[in-house]
């Protein structure tokens, strides 16, 4: 009988602790849903424990043309915090999703500029740091420490990337690019001779102006999410290398984070410049070879004509004898 009481008591205590742990765990877990992968990556560097971070829009899609799915509704419903660009122009699909959860805390990263360049990325990080600290005051110290560590990582990475471009002697090279990558390329030290907006909005005149500006350009840089066909055509017609950047992490293998993404883009740029210059070297060698062959051919023709003429003269002289 005594053993039965002990067993029951043990079960009660076990159930009590299980419920306590479950409740504590659920209380600590924070569900964050971001509208895209860049905001999710920034957030993941600020909140690292007891947090679930998801994003809605696939990384390879243009934000303005994304179509939501039932799975997106489920993410929004379960969110404690929702983070977005806060722009109806960039995310016209988000306002409808937000109607499914009026309780979540909203963070808008509106009008913060380009995140591609490190200085722009740090503006986003600082904004998210302030907003998350206000929403989660008990994590204020941790969030701010994580923020400083991440900003230090961005500074180290940005310094390394600029050094890579310098070491490759790529500073000042002539580039044409999709306008959403213009700031990043200028930050690296490239010379932008022309840029273009989303290809679907270009007129025939716009396209002709870009193609005309492609003379003496070594690389045409496209933005994956806005389409790459037009840039490929410009590169093909001008003889420049065609390079594709991404402005959302996760869209291309090896670009899982923001830091991975900007390093990938930089390496693709350097590869494109080197490929162009290698081709130019091959073309120069080929042109020299053709020129040498033309000289040899012309010399051969002259000598042949000379010997024919000389043979004719000698033949005439011989006949006169």
GULO-274710 format. One record per residue (C-alpha): residue number from 1; x, y, z negated; residue in three letters. Coordinates in steps of 0.5 Angstrom, whole numbers, plus 500, padded with zeros to 3 digits. Example, Ala and Ser with C-alpha at 12.3 -4.5 7.8 and 13.67 -1.06 7.14 Angstrom:
residues 2
+-----+-----+-----+-----+-----+
:   i :  px :  py :  pz :  aa :
+-----+-----+-----+-----+-----+
:   1 : 525 : 491 : 484 : ala :
:   2 : 527 : 498 : 486 : ser :
+-----+-----+-----+-----+-----+
This chain:
residues 321
+-----+-----+-----+-----+-----+
:   i :  px :  py :  pz :  aa :
+-----+-----+-----+-----+-----+
:   1 : 500 : 500 : 500 : unk :
:   2 : 506 : 505 : 498 : unk :
:   3 : 509 : 503 : 505 : unk :
:   4 : 503 : 505 : 509 : unk :
:   5 : 503 : 512 : 505 : unk :
:   6 : 510 : 513 : 507 : unk :
:   7 : 509 : 511 : 514 : unk :
:   8 : 503 : 516 : 515 : unk :
:   9 : 506 : 521 : 511 : unk :
:  10 : 512 : 520 : 516 : unk :
:  11 : 508 : 521 : 522 : unk :
:  12 : 504 : 527 : 519 : unk :
:  13 : 511 : 530 : 518 : unk :
:  14 : 514 : 528 : 525 : unk :
:  15 : 507 : 531 : 528 : unk :
:  16 : 508 : 537 : 525 : unk :
:  17 : 515 : 539 : 527 : unk :
:  18 : 513 : 537 : 534 : unk :
:  19 : 508 : 542 : 534 : unk :
:  20 : 513 : 547 : 531 : unk :
:  21 : 518 : 546 : 536 : unk :
:  22 : 513 : 546 : 542 : unk :
:  23 : 510 : 552 : 539 : unk :
:  24 : 517 : 555 : 538 : unk :
:  25 : 519 : 553 : 545 : unk :
:  26 : 513 : 556 : 549 : unk :
:  27 : 514 : 562 : 545 : unk :
:  28 : 521 : 563 : 547 : unk :
:  29 : 520 : 561 : 554 : unk :
:  30 : 519 : 567 : 559 : unk :
:  31 : 516 : 566 : 566 : unk :
:  32 : 519 : 571 : 571 : unk :
:  33 : 516 : 572 : 578 : unk :
:  34 : 520 : 576 : 583 : unk :
:  35 : 517 : 578 : 590 : unk :
:  36 : 524 : 576 : 593 : unk :
:  37 : 531 : 573 : 592 : unk :
:  38 : 535 : 579 : 591 : unk :
:  39 : 531 : 581 : 585 : unk :
:  40 : 531 : 574 : 582 : unk :
:  41 : 538 : 574 : 583 : unk :
:  42 : 539 : 581 : 579 : unk :
:  43 : 534 : 578 : 574 : unk :
:  44 : 538 : 572 : 573 : unk :
:  45 : 544 : 575 : 571 : unk :
:  46 : 540 : 579 : 565 : unk :
:  47 : 536 : 574 : 563 : unk :
:  48 : 540 : 567 : 562 : unk :
:  49 : 537 : 563 : 556 : unk :
:  50 : 529 : 561 : 555 : unk :
:  51 : 527 : 564 : 562 : unk :
:  52 : 524 : 561 : 568 : unk :
:  53 : 525 : 566 : 574 : unk :
:  54 : 522 : 564 : 581 : unk :
:  55 : 521 : 568 : 587 : unk :
:  56 : 515 : 569 : 592 : unk :
:  57 : 518 : 571 : 599 : unk :
:  58 : 523 : 566 : 603 : unk :
:  59 : 529 : 569 : 603 : unk :
:  60 : 530 : 568 : 611 : unk :
:  61 : 523 : 572 : 612 : unk :
:  62 : 522 : 579 : 613 : unk :
:  63 : 518 : 582 : 607 : unk :
:  64 : 513 : 586 : 611 : unk :
:  65 : 511 : 580 : 615 : unk :
:  66 : 510 : 575 : 610 : unk :
:  67 : 504 : 571 : 609 : unk :
:  68 : 502 : 568 : 602 : unk :
:  69 : 501 : 561 : 600 : unk :
:  70 : 496 : 558 : 594 : unk :
:  71 : 503 : 556 : 591 : unk :
:  72 : 504 : 564 : 590 : unk :
:  73 : 498 : 565 : 587 : unk :
:  74 : 500 : 559 : 582 : unk :
:  75 : 506 : 563 : 580 : unk :
:  76 : 503 : 570 : 579 : unk :
:  77 : 498 : 567 : 574 : unk :
:  78 : 503 : 564 : 570 : unk :
:  79 : 508 : 570 : 570 : unk :
:  80 : 509 : 574 : 564 : unk :
:  81 : 513 : 579 : 568 : unk :
:  82 : 513 : 581 : 575 : unk :
:  83 : 518 : 584 : 579 : unk :
:  84 : 518 : 587 : 586 : unk :
:  85 : 520 : 593 : 590 : unk :
:  86 : 513 : 596 : 589 : unk :
:  87 : 513 : 599 : 596 : unk :
:  88 : 506 : 597 : 600 : unk :
:  89 : 510 : 598 : 606 : unk :
:  90 : 515 : 593 : 604 : unk :
:  91 : 511 : 588 : 601 : unk :
:  92 : 503 : 589 : 603 : unk :
:  93 : 502 : 582 : 601 : unk :
:  94 : 503 : 583 : 594 : unk :
:  95 : 497 : 587 : 591 : unk :
:  96 : 492 : 582 : 593 : unk :
:  97 : 497 : 577 : 589 : unk :
:  98 : 497 : 582 : 583 : unk :
:  99 : 489 : 581 : 582 : unk :
: 100 : 490 : 574 : 579 : unk :
: 101 : 494 : 577 : 573 : unk :
: 102 : 493 : 583 : 570 : unk :
: 103 : 496 : 581 : 563 : unk :
: 104 : 503 : 581 : 566 : unk :
: 105 : 508 : 586 : 565 : unk :
: 106 : 510 : 589 : 572 : unk :
: 107 : 517 : 592 : 574 : unk :
: 108 : 517 : 596 : 580 : unk :
: 109 : 524 : 597 : 584 : unk :
: 110 : 521 : 603 : 588 : unk :
: 111 : 526 : 608 : 592 : unk :
: 112 : 532 : 605 : 589 : unk :
: 113 : 536 : 605 : 596 : unk :
: 114 : 540 : 600 : 599 : unk :
: 115 : 542 : 594 : 595 : unk :
: 116 : 547 : 591 : 600 : unk :
: 117 : 552 : 596 : 598 : unk :
: 118 : 555 : 595 : 591 : unk :
: 119 : 554 : 602 : 588 : unk :
: 120 : 546 : 601 : 590 : unk :
: 121 : 546 : 594 : 587 : unk :
: 122 : 548 : 597 : 581 : unk :
: 123 : 543 : 602 : 581 : unk :
: 124 : 538 : 596 : 581 : unk :
: 125 : 541 : 592 : 576 : unk :
: 126 : 541 : 598 : 571 : unk :
: 127 : 534 : 600 : 573 : unk :
: 128 : 532 : 592 : 571 : unk :
: 129 : 536 : 593 : 565 : unk :
: 130 : 532 : 599 : 562 : unk :
: 131 : 525 : 596 : 564 : unk :
: 132 : 527 : 589 : 561 : unk :
: 133 : 530 : 592 : 555 : unk :
: 134 : 523 : 596 : 554 : unk :
: 135 : 519 : 590 : 555 : unk :
: 136 : 523 : 585 : 551 : unk :
: 137 : 526 : 589 : 545 : unk :
: 138 : 528 : 583 : 541 : unk :
: 139 : 533 : 581 : 547 : unk :
: 140 : 536 : 589 : 548 : unk :
: 141 : 543 : 587 : 546 : unk :
: 142 : 543 : 581 : 550 : unk :
: 143 : 540 : 584 : 556 : unk :
: 144 : 545 : 590 : 556 : unk :
: 145 : 551 : 586 : 555 : unk :
: 146 : 549 : 581 : 560 : unk :
: 147 : 548 : 587 : 565 : unk :
: 148 : 555 : 590 : 563 : unk :
: 149 : 558 : 583 : 565 : unk :
: 150 : 555 : 583 : 571 : unk :
: 151 : 556 : 590 : 573 : unk :
: 152 : 564 : 588 : 572 : unk :
: 153 : 563 : 582 : 576 : unk :
: 154 : 560 : 587 : 582 : unk :
: 155 : 566 : 591 : 581 : unk :
: 156 : 571 : 586 : 582 : unk :
: 157 : 568 : 583 : 588 : unk :
: 158 : 567 : 589 : 591 : unk :
: 159 : 574 : 591 : 591 : unk :
: 160 : 576 : 584 : 593 : unk :
: 161 : 572 : 585 : 599 : unk :
: 162 : 575 : 592 : 601 : unk :
: 163 : 582 : 589 : 600 : unk :
: 164 : 580 : 583 : 605 : unk :
: 165 : 578 : 588 : 611 : unk :
: 166 : 584 : 593 : 610 : unk :
: 167 : 588 : 586 : 610 : unk :
: 168 : 585 : 585 : 617 : unk :
: 169 : 587 : 591 : 620 : unk :
: 170 : 579 : 592 : 621 : unk :
: 171 : 578 : 599 : 618 : unk :
: 172 : 575 : 604 : 623 : unk :
: 173 : 573 : 599 : 628 : unk :
: 174 : 567 : 600 : 633 : unk :
: 175 : 561 : 597 : 631 : unk :
: 176 : 554 : 597 : 633 : unk :
: 177 : 549 : 594 : 628 : unk :
: 178 : 542 : 594 : 625 : unk :
: 179 : 540 : 600 : 621 : unk :
: 180 : 539 : 596 : 615 : unk :
: 181 : 546 : 594 : 615 : unk :
: 182 : 549 : 600 : 616 : unk :
: 183 : 551 : 603 : 609 : unk :
: 184 : 554 : 596 : 608 : unk :
: 185 : 559 : 597 : 614 : unk :
: 186 : 560 : 604 : 613 : unk :
: 187 : 562 : 602 : 606 : unk :
: 188 : 567 : 597 : 608 : unk :
: 189 : 570 : 602 : 613 : unk :
: 190 : 567 : 601 : 620 : unk :
: 191 : 566 : 606 : 625 : unk :
: 192 : 558 : 605 : 627 : unk :
: 193 : 558 : 608 : 634 : unk :
: 194 : 550 : 606 : 634 : unk :
: 195 : 545 : 603 : 630 : unk :
: 196 : 538 : 600 : 631 : unk :
: 197 : 531 : 599 : 628 : unk :
: 198 : 527 : 593 : 627 : unk :
: 199 : 527 : 590 : 635 : unk :
: 200 : 520 : 589 : 635 : unk :
: 201 : 519 : 597 : 635 : unk :
: 202 : 524 : 599 : 640 : unk :
: 203 : 522 : 602 : 646 : unk :
: 204 : 526 : 601 : 653 : unk :
: 205 : 529 : 607 : 652 : unk :
: 206 : 532 : 606 : 645 : unk :
: 207 : 534 : 599 : 648 : unk :
: 208 : 538 : 602 : 654 : unk :
: 209 : 541 : 607 : 649 : unk :
: 210 : 544 : 602 : 644 : unk :
: 211 : 546 : 598 : 650 : unk :
: 212 : 550 : 604 : 653 : unk :
: 213 : 553 : 605 : 647 : unk :
: 214 : 556 : 598 : 646 : unk :
: 215 : 562 : 600 : 651 : unk :
: 216 : 569 : 599 : 647 : unk :
: 217 : 565 : 596 : 641 : unk :
: 218 : 568 : 590 : 638 : unk :
: 219 : 562 : 587 : 634 : unk :
: 220 : 554 : 587 : 634 : unk :
: 221 : 552 : 586 : 627 : unk :
: 222 : 545 : 584 : 627 : unk :
: 223 : 540 : 583 : 620 : unk :
: 224 : 537 : 576 : 620 : unk :
: 225 : 531 : 577 : 617 : unk :
: 226 : 529 : 583 : 622 : unk :
: 227 : 531 : 578 : 628 : unk :
: 228 : 537 : 577 : 632 : unk :
: 229 : 535 : 576 : 640 : unk :
: 230 : 536 : 584 : 641 : unk :
: 231 : 543 : 584 : 638 : unk :
: 232 : 545 : 578 : 642 : unk :
: 233 : 543 : 581 : 648 : unk :
: 234 : 547 : 587 : 647 : unk :
: 235 : 553 : 583 : 645 : unk :
: 236 : 553 : 579 : 651 : unk :
: 237 : 552 : 585 : 656 : unk :
: 238 : 558 : 588 : 652 : unk :
: 239 : 563 : 583 : 651 : unk :
: 240 : 563 : 584 : 644 : unk :
: 241 : 562 : 579 : 638 : unk :
: 242 : 555 : 577 : 635 : unk :
: 243 : 555 : 577 : 628 : unk :
: 244 : 549 : 576 : 624 : unk :
: 245 : 548 : 578 : 616 : unk :
: 246 : 543 : 577 : 611 : unk :
: 247 : 540 : 582 : 606 : unk :
: 248 : 537 : 577 : 602 : unk :
: 249 : 541 : 571 : 598 : unk :
: 250 : 539 : 564 : 600 : unk :
: 251 : 537 : 565 : 607 : unk :
: 252 : 544 : 562 : 609 : unk :
: 253 : 548 : 556 : 606 : unk :
: 254 : 553 : 559 : 602 : unk :
: 255 : 549 : 565 : 600 : unk :
: 256 : 546 : 563 : 594 : unk :
: 257 : 547 : 569 : 590 : unk :
: 258 : 548 : 577 : 591 : unk :
: 259 : 556 : 576 : 590 : unk :
: 260 : 556 : 570 : 595 : unk :
: 261 : 552 : 574 : 600 : unk :
: 262 : 556 : 580 : 601 : unk :
: 263 : 562 : 576 : 601 : unk :
: 264 : 559 : 572 : 606 : unk :
: 265 : 557 : 578 : 610 : unk :
: 266 : 564 : 581 : 610 : unk :
: 267 : 568 : 574 : 612 : unk :
: 268 : 563 : 574 : 618 : unk :
: 269 : 565 : 581 : 620 : unk :
: 270 : 572 : 579 : 620 : unk :
: 271 : 571 : 573 : 624 : unk :
: 272 : 567 : 577 : 629 : unk :
: 273 : 573 : 582 : 630 : unk :
: 274 : 578 : 577 : 630 : unk :
: 275 : 574 : 573 : 635 : unk :
: 276 : 573 : 579 : 639 : unk :
: 277 : 581 : 581 : 639 : unk :
: 278 : 583 : 574 : 641 : unk :
: 279 : 578 : 574 : 647 : unk :
: 280 : 581 : 581 : 649 : unk :
: 281 : 588 : 578 : 648 : unk :
: 282 : 586 : 572 : 653 : unk :
: 283 : 583 : 577 : 658 : unk :
: 284 : 589 : 581 : 658 : unk :
: 285 : 593 : 575 : 659 : unk :
: 286 : 589 : 572 : 664 : unk :
: 287 : 589 : 579 : 668 : unk :
: 288 : 596 : 579 : 668 : unk :
: 289 : 596 : 572 : 670 : unk :
: 290 : 592 : 574 : 676 : unk :
: 291 : 596 : 580 : 677 : unk :
: 292 : 602 : 576 : 678 : unk :
: 293 : 599 : 571 : 682 : unk :
: 294 : 596 : 577 : 687 : unk :
: 295 : 603 : 580 : 687 : unk :
: 296 : 606 : 573 : 689 : unk :
: 297 : 600 : 572 : 694 : unk :
: 298 : 602 : 579 : 697 : unk :
: 299 : 609 : 578 : 697 : unk :
: 300 : 608 : 571 : 701 : unk :
: 301 : 604 : 574 : 706 : unk :
: 302 : 609 : 580 : 707 : unk :
: 303 : 614 : 575 : 708 : unk :
: 304 : 610 : 570 : 713 : unk :
: 305 : 608 : 576 : 717 : unk :
: 306 : 616 : 578 : 717 : unk :
: 307 : 618 : 571 : 719 : unk :
: 308 : 612 : 571 : 725 : unk :
: 309 : 615 : 578 : 727 : unk :
: 310 : 622 : 576 : 727 : unk :
: 311 : 620 : 569 : 730 : unk :
: 312 : 617 : 573 : 736 : unk :
: 313 : 622 : 577 : 737 : unk :
: 314 : 627 : 572 : 737 : unk :
: 315 : 623 : 568 : 742 : unk :
: 316 : 622 : 574 : 747 : unk :
: 317 : 630 : 575 : 747 : unk :
: 318 : 631 : 567 : 748 : unk :
: 319 : 626 : 568 : 754 : unk :
: 320 : 629 : 574 : 757 : unk :
: 321 : 636 : 570 : 758 : unk :
+-----+-----+-----+-----+-----+
